[in-house]
């Protein structure tokens, strides 16, 4: 038996997956997902020539979309909602029981009780728009508990308080103003000021943010701020 790497065929397969799941397609309007992630990245994604996701990012997207396609029930709906100029779409809804779902894939161990902050902010925003306080999350932990069996599907029902939902919505509206002003002025929001620190680690715009920071802050003192 002979096993030979085939880079040309790999490129074709990669392109097929990118096209199938529309990874490079730009979303119209202002979506809720643009407000819960880094605002500077969201701004750069709206520019005429944004940087394409890396191959690693694309494959993470493909993995997530592929699993979502397989696991979404056939009788589920995927509606689009809008409020205050913000569009929002749950991964799917089930009329039976009035269930709203997000499907996520993650490399975090299933034994880790913490949820991704951006997931929480997105679900809270969805709860405000849908006028409800419960959300269902099915997370596919690709690495399980770092021991067989894996992957693991872990589904939770999350119940938010009215205060949590209201506070998060106010937070999102402030971020909406920041992003809209940046787009209107064609100037990115200050780098490292509107994101979680972990978002910068593999971001494709990191070098641009570092360059802007050097111009604004030649002393090199950290200007990292909060997540407003």
C-alpha positions, 0 to 999 in steps of 0.5 A: 500500500502507498499513501500519497498526499494530494495537495491539489485535491485538498485545495479542491475539497477546501474550496468546495466546503467554503462554497457550500457553507458560504464562509466568505459571503458577507452578511447584509445589515447589522447582525447581533453577532457583529455586536457580541464579538470584537467591534474592531473586527466587525468594522474591518469586515464591512470594509471594501477589501476585508481580510479573508479568514485563514484556512484554520478559521475557515475549517472551524466554521465548516466544522460548526456549520456541518455539524449544525446541518446534520443535527438540526431537526427536519421540522425546525425553522430558522427565522430572522428577527429584527429590532432597533436595526439589529437582525438576529437569527437563532440556529433553529426553533422548534414549534413543539414546546416553543424551543429556541436553540443555539448549536455550537462546537467547541474544543473546550472540555465538556467538564468545564462549566463555563460558557463562552461569553459571546454565546451568553451575550448572543443568547441574552440578545435573542431573549430580549428580541423574542421576549422570553427568558429561556434559551437552549444550548447544545454544545458539541465538545469535540475533545470530550473530557480529554478521554474517551468517549468523545465528542460529547453533546451537552445540552443545557436550558439557560434561564436568564433574569429580566435584569440580565436581559435588560442590562445586556440589551443596553450594553449591545445598544451602546456597542451598536452606536460605537460600530455605526459611528465607526462605519459612518466615519470610516475609522475603526473603533480603537483597537483592543478597547471593544473586545475580550482579550482572548479574541485577539490571539488568532485574529486575522486583523491583529497586525492592523490593530497593533499598527494603529496602536503604535501610531496612537500610542508610540510609548508602547504602554498598553491601551487595552480597555474593557468590552464596551 
